[in-house]
Amino acid sequence: MEASKSRLLHRSLREAPPKAVGGDGVWLIAEDGRRILDASGGAAVSCLGHQHPRVLEAITRQASKLAFAHTGFFSSEPAEALAEALVGDEPGGLAYAYLVSGGSEAIEASIKLARQYFAESGQPQRHRFIARRQSYHGNTLGALAAGGNAWRREPYAPLLSAAFSHVTPAFAYHEKRDSESETDFVTRLAAELEAEFQRLGPDTVAAFIAEPVVGATAGCVPAPEGYFRAVREICNRHGALLILDEVMCGMGRTGTRHAWEQEGVAPDIQAIAKGLGGGYQPIGAMLAGGRIIDAIRQGSGAFQHGHTYLAHPLACAAALEVQRVIDDEHLLDRIQDLGRQLERRLTERFGNHRHVGDIRGRGLFQAIELVADRASRTPFDPALKLHQRIKAAALEGGLACYPSGGTLDGRSGDHVLLAPPYIATSDDIDMIVDRLGHAVDLALKSVGH
């Protein structure tokens, strides 16, 4: 299908993608009848796979009662129930949920809440945010400014706020020196963050923003042991907030409800989205600590922000059922078991592969990084578009995965991200790795490797 025949503005203006016409568990069904194994849930979205009967029934039930009520006038039953499910037990001190329509909105809300909190608690000079290079926090202008991906930022650079600065990512494969131990690496990164606080003026920094496990831009990069504890200590010492972006890695994806549970820290503000609603409706959320909301309640009395579709009843009903299914079917335990199998199978298939330099991730959030030379970790020439070739070869072989370029610096480097549905079987995991192996080898052959 030529893109020119479609009135829809597709991601590529030169060719239109095939149409998906159905879904069945871990499978997507294309218009030509082909069944495609959805090994990445789109972009780590479809955590319960496709057409889950319980979630469809919950949406139908809610639609028959109330589809929409504007939050300027009303609350709704599913919104209240979802907020209670998310923060009723105040995990890590997070006590309130602000329900939006996606990850970028959740990050925008997080940035604005941090700013308003300081404006209303007698520290209006705190307006700077520190994030990391090769991070991704969304595509709206505030989230894009927070993100550290050079390629995504470049066209919009003149529009991006100077309130955001970036430090070295906790990306051991590329950033840890051969002479450093993991502890040395963490110490160096912490010293760099401390230096950035000092450069900006510690009392001007509102927050540090980071993904606990970096998703799209770098490919499932977990931080070294102790990194987030060091970061938390620096933020505490200088009175800054810690904002954790779990849009991709949260809501069970790494084997615990929140990825930060594995780091021994908790954020002041957290963004979640993809695994929250599993793709059944557009939804995201900002989770905020009680002390932040209490300060605003005692100040102006309102968060100065809003969207038309906040806490949308249908979206909330869908997300609530997704979370109930995860609990009822004990899927967090399953993610840990399947995650170990996925890591093992990737290691068996690619551990000695001459063009796979790194296999990394947590739970059902794993990636492989492609390199031209393993010894020097040299990436392939970006002009080869190796990641796009892998995506095409995989799709041809009945596998949807999530390859990306710019792994190293936003321009060069290729990786493939896998984020299978939590309902996947052991056989599905084997099939994913087998099909990926075939696609990688075909793509490499096409560029003369």
C-alpha positions as CSV (number, residue, x, y, z in Angstrom):
1,M,0.0,0.0,0.0
2,E,1.4,3.4,-1.0
3,A,1.4,6.0,1.7
4,S,0.0,8.5,-0.9
5,K,-3.3,6.5,-1.0
6,S,-3.8,7.0,2.8
7,R,-5.1,10.2,4.3
8,L,-3.6,9.0,7.6
9,L,-0.3,10.7,8.6
10,H,1.8,7.5,9.0
11,R,5.2,7.4,10.7
12,S,6.8,7.0,7.3
13,L,5.5,9.3,4.6
14,R,7.0,7.1,1.9
15,E,5.2,3.8,2.7
16,A,2.1,2.8,4.7
17,P,2.4,-0.1,7.2
18,P,0.3,-3.2,6.8
19,K,-3.0,-3.2,8.6
20,A,-3.6,-5.2,11.7
21,V,-7.2,-6.5,11.7
22,G,-7.2,-8.7,14.8
23,G,-5.5,-9.9,17.9
24,D,-5.4,-13.2,19.7
25,G,-3.3,-13.4,22.9
26,V,0.4,-13.0,21.9
27,W,-0.6,-12.8,18.2
28,L,-1.5,-10.0,15.9
29,I,-3.4,-10.8,12.8
30,A,-2.6,-8.8,9.6
31,E,-5.0,-8.0,6.8
32,D,-3.5,-10.7,4.6
33,G,-4.2,-13.3,7.3
34,R,-0.7,-13.7,8.6
35,R,-0.3,-14.2,12.3
36,I,2.6,-12.1,13.8
37,L,4.0,-13.0,17.2
38,D,4.0,-9.7,19.2
39,A,7.4,-10.0,21.0
40,S,7.6,-6.4,22.1
41,G,3.9,-5.5,22.8
42,G,4.3,-2.7,20.3
43,A,6.6,-0.5,22.5
44,A,6.3,-2.6,25.7
45,V,2.6,-1.8,25.8
46,S,0.5,-5.0,25.4
47,C,1.4,-6.6,28.7
48,L,-1.7,-8.9,28.6
49,G,-1.5,-9.5,24.9
50,H,-4.5,-8.8,22.7
51,Q,-8.3,-9.1,23.1
52,H,-8.1,-10.3,26.7
53,P,-11.7,-11.2,27.5
54,R,-11.8,-9.8,31.0
55,V,-10.5,-6.4,29.9
56,L,-12.9,-6.2,26.9
57,E,-15.8,-7.1,29.3
58,A,-14.7,-4.4,31.7
59,I,-14.6,-1.7,29.0
60,T,-18.1,-2.8,27.7
61,R,-19.5,-2.8,31.2
62,Q,-18.2,0.7,31.8
63,A,-19.3,2.0,28.4
64,S,-22.8,0.9,29.1
65,K,-22.9,3.0,32.2
66,L,-20.7,6.1,31.7
67,A,-18.2,6.8,28.9
68,F,-17.1,10.3,29.9
69,A,-17.5,12.9,32.6
70,H,-15.2,15.9,32.7
71,T,-13.1,16.1,35.9
72,G,-13.8,19.8,36.2
73,F,-17.3,18.7,37.3
74,F,-17.2,15.1,38.4
75,S,-15.1,12.1,39.5
76,S,-16.0,8.6,38.5
77,E,-16.1,5.1,40.1
78,P,-13.4,3.5,37.9
79,A,-11.0,6.5,38.4
80,E,-11.4,6.4,42.2
81,A,-10.9,2.6,42.2
82,L,-7.8,2.8,40.0
83,A,-6.2,5.4,42.1
84,E,-6.9,3.3,45.2
85,A,-5.4,0.2,43.5
86,L,-2.3,2.2,42.5
87,V,-1.5,4.1,45.7
88,G,-4.0,3.0,48.4
89,D,-1.2,1.3,50.3
90,E,1.2,4.3,49.6
91,P,4.1,2.3,48.0
92,G,7.3,4.1,48.8
93,G,5.3,7.1,50.2
94,L,3.5,7.6,46.9
95,A,0.0,8.6,47.9
96,Y,-1.9,10.2,45.0
97,A,-2.5,9.4,41.4
98,Y,-3.1,11.9,38.6
99,L,-4.6,10.0,35.6
100,V,-3.7,11.1,32.1
101,S,-3.7,9.7,28.6
102,G,-0.1,8.6,28.1
103,G,3.5,8.6,29.1
104,S,4.5,12.1,27.8
105,E,1.5,13.6,29.7
106,A,2.6,11.8,32.8
107,I,6.1,13.3,32.5
108,E,4.8,16.8,31.7
109,A,2.7,16.6,34.9
110,S,5.7,15.4,36.9
111,I,7.8,18.3,35.8
112,K,5.0,20.8,36.5
113,L,4.2,19.3,39.9
114,A,7.8,19.5,41.0
115,R,8.0,23.1,39.9
116,Q,4.8,24.1,41.6
117,Y,5.7,22.3,44.8
118,F,8.9,24.4,45.1
119,A,7.1,27.6,44.1
120,E,4.6,27.0,46.8
121,S,7.0,25.9,49.5
122,G,9.1,29.0,49.6
123,Q,11.8,27.9,47.1
124,P,10.8,29.5,43.9
125,Q,14.4,29.6,42.7
126,R,14.3,25.8,42.1
127,H,13.5,25.5,38.4
128,R,16.3,23.4,37.0
129,F,16.1,19.7,36.1
130,I,18.9,17.2,35.7
131,A,18.5,14.1,33.5
132,R,20.8,11.8,31.6
133,R,22.0,11.5,28.0
134,Q,20.4,8.7,26.0
135,S,17.3,8.9,28.1
136,Y,13.8,9.2,26.6
137,H,11.0,10.8,28.5
138,G,8.4,11.5,25.9
139,N,7.8,13.6,22.8
140,T,5.9,16.7,24.1
141,L,8.2,19.7,24.4
142,G,8.8,19.5,28.2
143,A,9.4,15.7,28.1
144,L,11.6,16.1,25.0
145,A,13.7,18.7,26.8
146,A,14.1,16.3,29.8
147,G,15.1,13.5,27.4
148,G,18.7,13.2,26.4
149,N,18.5,11.6,23.0
150,A,20.3,13.8,20.5
151,W,18.5,12.6,17.4
152,R,15.0,13.2,18.8
153,R,15.9,16.6,20.2
154,E,17.8,18.0,17.2
155,P,14.9,19.3,15.0
156,Y,13.2,21.0,18.0
157,A,16.4,22.2,19.8
158,P,15.5,25.9,19.5
159,L,12.2,25.3,21.3
160,L,13.6,23.3,24.2
161,S,14.0,24.8,27.6
162,A,17.4,25.6,29.0
163,A,16.2,24.5,32.4
164,F,17.2,20.9,31.6
165,S,20.8,19.6,31.6
166,H,22.2,16.1,31.2
167,V,24.8,13.9,32.8
168,T,26.4,10.6,31.8
169,P,24.0,7.6,31.7
170,A,24.5,4.5,34.0
171,F,25.2,2.5,30.8
172,A,28.0,0.2,31.9
173,Y,28.5,-1.5,28.5
174,H,29.6,1.8,26.9
175,E,30.4,4.1,29.8
176,K,32.3,2.0,32.3
177,R,36.0,2.1,31.8
178,D,37.9,-1.2,31.6
179,S,40.0,-0.1,34.6
180,E,36.9,0.5,36.7
181,S,35.0,-1.8,39.0
182,E,31.2,-1.5,39.1
183,T,31.6,0.4,42.4
184,D,34.2,2.7,40.9
185,F,31.8,3.4,38.0
186,V,28.9,4.3,40.4
187,T,31.2,6.5,42.4
188,R,32.3,8.4,39.2
189,L,28.7,8.9,38.1
190,A,27.6,10.1,41.6
191,A,30.5,12.5,41.6
192,E,29.5,13.8,38.2
193,L,25.9,14.3,39.4
194,E,27.1,16.1,42.5
195,A,29.3,18.4,40.2
196,E,26.3,19.2,38.1
197,F,24.3,20.2,41.2
198,Q,27.2,22.5,42.2
199,R,27.6,23.9,38.7
200,L,23.9,24.9,38.6
201,G,23.7,25.9,42.2
202,P,22.3,23.1,44.5
203,D,19.4,25.3,45.6
204,T,18.3,25.9,42.0
205,V,17.7,22.2,41.2
206,A,14.1,21.0,41.4
207,A,14.6,17.4,40.5
208,F,16.7,14.6,38.9
209,I,14.8,12.6,36.3
210,A,15.7,9.0,35.3
211,E,14.4,5.7,34.0
212,P,15.3,2.9,36.4
213,V,15.8,0.6,33.4
214,V,16.4,2.7,30.3
215,G,13.9,1.7,27.5
216,A,13.6,2.8,23.9
217,T,16.7,4.9,23.3
218,A,19.4,2.5,24.8
219,G,17.6,-0.8,25.0
220,C,16.7,-2.2,28.4
221,V,19.7,-0.8,30.3
222,P,19.6,-1.5,34.1
223,A,21.7,0.6,36.4
224,P,24.7,-0.8,38.2
225,E,24.2,-1.9,41.8
226,G,24.0,1.0,44.2
227,Y,23.6,3.7,41.5
228,F,20.1,4.7,42.5
229,R,20.9,4.7,46.2
230,A,23.7,7.1,45.5
231,V,21.4,9.3,43.4
232,R,18.7,9.3,46.1
233,E,21.3,10.4,48.7
234,I,22.5,13.3,46.5
235,C,18.9,14.5,45.9
236,N,18.1,14.3,49.6
237,R,21.2,16.2,50.6
238,H,20.4,19.1,48.3
239,G,16.7,19.1,48.9
240,A,15.8,18.1,45.3
241,L,13.1,15.6,44.2
242,L,13.7,12.3,42.5
243,I,11.4,11.7,39.5
244,L,11.5,8.2,38.2
245,D,10.1,7.5,34.7
246,E,8.7,4.0,34.7
247,V,6.5,4.6,31.6
248,M,8.2,1.6,29.9
249,C,9.9,-0.4,32.6
250,G,7.1,-0.2,35.3
251,M,3.9,-1.9,36.1
252,G,5.4,-5.4,36.4
253,R,7.6,-5.3,33.2
254,T,10.9,-6.0,35.1
255,G,9.4,-8.5,37.6
256,T,8.2,-6.2,40.3
257,R,5.2,-3.8,40.2
258,H,7.6,-0.9,40.2
259,A,11.1,-1.2,38.9
260,W,12.4,1.0,41.7
261,E,11.6,-1.8,44.2
262,Q,14.7,-3.6,43.0
263,E,16.9,-0.5,43.6
264,G,16.2,0.0,47.3
265,V,14.9,3.5,46.8
266,A,11.6,5.2,46.2
267,P,10.8,8.3,44.1
268,D,9.1,11.5,45.1
269,I,7.2,11.5,41.8
270,Q,6.7,8.6,39.4
271,A,5.4,8.4,35.8
272,I,3.7,5.2,34.5
273,A,1.8,4.4,31.4
274,K,2.3,1.5,29.0
275,G,1.8,-1.5,31.2
276,L,-0.8,0.4,33.2
277,G,-3.6,-0.1,30.6
278,G,-1.9,-2.7,28.4
279,G,-3.0,-0.8,25.2
280,Y,-6.7,-1.4,25.8
281,Q,-7.2,2.3,26.3
282,P,-4.8,5.3,26.2
283,I,-3.8,5.9,29.8
284,G,-0.9,7.1,31.9
285,A,-0.5,8.3,35.4
286,M,1.7,10.5,37.6
287,L,2.1,9.1,41.2
288,A,3.1,11.7,43.8
289,G,4.3,11.6,47.4
290,G,1.9,12.7,50.1
291,R,4.2,15.6,51.3
292,I,4.2,17.2,47.9
293,I,0.4,17.1,47.5
294,D,-0.1,18.3,51.2
295,A,2.2,21.3,50.5
296,I,0.1,22.4,47.5
297,R,-3.2,21.6,49.4
298,Q,-2.0,24.0,52.1
299,G,-0.8,26.5,49.5
300,S,-2.9,27.4,46.4
301,G,-5.1,24.4,46.9
302,A,-4.9,23.1,43.4
303,F,-2.5,21.6,40.9
304,Q,-2.3,24.3,38.2
305,H,-2.5,21.9,35.2
306,G,-5.1,19.8,33.4
307,H,-6.3,18.0,30.3
308,T,-9.7,17.3,28.8
309,Y,-9.4,13.5,29.2
310,L,-8.0,13.3,32.7
311,A,-9.1,10.2,34.5
312,H,-11.2,9.1,31.6
313,P,-13.8,6.5,32.9
314,L,-13.3,4.0,30.1
315,A,-9.6,4.2,30.2
316,C,-9.6,3.8,34.0
317,A,-12.0,0.8,33.8
318,A,-9.6,-0.9,31.3
319,A,-6.5,-0.2,33.4
320,L,-8.1,-1.3,36.6
321,E,-9.0,-4.7,35.0
322,V,-5.5,-5.1,33.6
323,Q,-4.1,-4.6,37.1
324,R,-6.6,-7.0,38.6
325,V,-5.7,-9.7,36.0
326,I,-2.0,-9.3,36.8
327,D,-2.8,-9.8,40.5
328,D,-5.4,-12.6,40.1
329,E,-3.2,-14.6,37.8
330,H,0.0,-14.0,39.8
331,L,1.7,-12.7,36.7
332,L,4.6,-10.9,38.6
333,D,5.9,-14.4,39.5
334,R,5.4,-15.5,36.0
335,I,7.4,-12.5,34.6
336,Q,10.3,-13.5,36.8
337,D,10.3,-17.1,35.6
338,L,9.8,-16.2,31.9
339,G,12.4,-13.5,32.2
340,R,15.0,-16.0,33.4
341,Q,14.1,-18.2,30.4
342,L,14.3,-15.3,28.0
343,E,17.7,-14.3,29.3
344,R,18.9,-17.9,29.1
345,R,17.7,-18.4,25.6
346,L,19.1,-15.1,24.3
347,T,22.5,-16.0,25.9
348,E,22.4,-19.5,24.2
349,R,21.5,-18.0,20.8
350,F,23.5,-14.8,20.8
351,G,26.1,-15.1,23.6
352,N,28.8,-16.2,21.1
353,H,27.4,-14.3,18.1
354,R,30.2,-12.3,16.5
355,H,27.9,-9.2,16.1
356,V,26.1,-9.2,19.4
357,G,28.0,-7.3,21.9
358,D,25.6,-7.2,24.9
359,I,22.5,-9.0,26.2
360,R,20.8,-7.1,29.0
361,G,17.6,-6.3,30.8
362,R,15.4,-7.5,33.6
363,G,12.3,-9.7,33.6
364,L,10.4,-9.5,30.3
365,F,12.3,-6.5,29.3
366,Q,15.5,-7.6,27.4
367,A,17.6,-6.4,24.6
368,I,20.5,-7.4,22.4
369,E,23.0,-4.8,21.1
370,L,24.5,-5.3,17.6
371,V,28.2,-4.3,17.0
372,A,30.4,-4.5,14.0
373,D,33.3,-5.6,16.3
374,R,32.8,-7.2,19.7
375,A,36.3,-6.5,21.0
376,S,36.1,-2.7,20.4
377,R,32.3,-2.5,20.8
378,T,32.3,-0.5,17.5
379,P,28.8,0.0,16.2
380,F,27.7,-0.5,12.6
381,D,27.7,2.4,10.2
382,P,24.3,4.1,10.8
383,A,23.8,4.4,7.0
384,L,23.3,0.7,6.9
385,K,20.1,1.1,9.0
386,L,20.7,-2.3,10.4
387,H,17.9,-2.0,13.0
388,Q,15.4,-1.3,10.2
389,R,16.6,-4.3,8.3
390,I,16.2,-6.5,11.4
391,K,12.6,-5.2,11.9
392,A,11.7,-5.9,8.3
393,A,13.3,-9.4,8.3
394,A,11.5,-10.2,11.6
395,L,8.1,-9.1,10.4
396,E,8.6,-11.1,7.2
397,G,9.3,-14.1,9.5
398,G,6.2,-13.5,11.6
399,L,7.8,-11.6,14.5
400,A,7.1,-8.1,15.7
401,C,10.1,-6.8,17.8
402,Y,11.3,-3.3,18.6
403,P,14.7,-2.5,17.0
404,S,16.1,1.0,17.3
405,G,19.1,3.0,16.2
406,G,21.3,5.5,17.9
407,T,21.9,3.3,20.9
408,L,25.4,4.8,21.6
409,D,24.8,8.5,21.2
410,G,21.5,9.1,19.5
411,R,23.1,8.6,16.1
412,S,25.1,5.4,15.9
413,G,24.4,2.0,17.4
414,D,21.7,-0.7,16.9
415,H,19.7,-2.7,19.4
416,V,16.6,-4.9,19.5
417,L,14.2,-4.6,22.4
418,L,12.0,-7.5,23.5
419,A,9.0,-7.0,25.8
420,P,6.7,-10.0,25.4
421,P,3.2,-10.1,27.0
422,Y,3.1,-11.4,30.6
423,I,0.8,-14.2,29.4
424,A,3.4,-15.6,27.1
425,T,4.2,-19.3,27.4
426,S,7.6,-21.0,27.6
427,D,7.1,-22.1,24.0
428,D,6.3,-18.5,23.0
429,I,9.7,-17.4,24.5
430,D,11.5,-20.1,22.6
431,M,9.8,-19.1,19.3
432,I,10.6,-15.4,19.9
433,V,14.3,-16.1,20.2
434,D,14.4,-18.5,17.3
435,R,12.6,-16.1,15.0
436,L,14.8,-13.2,16.2
437,G,18.0,-15.2,15.6
438,H,16.9,-15.9,12.0
439,A,16.0,-12.2,11.4
440,V,19.3,-10.9,12.8
441,D,21.3,-13.3,10.6
442,L,19.3,-12.4,7.5
443,A,19.7,-8.7,8.2
444,L,23.5,-9.0,8.8
445,K,23.8,-11.1,5.6
446,S,22.1,-8.3,3.7
447,V,24.8,-5.9,4.7
448,G,27.6,-8.3,3.9
449,H,28.2,-9.7,7.4
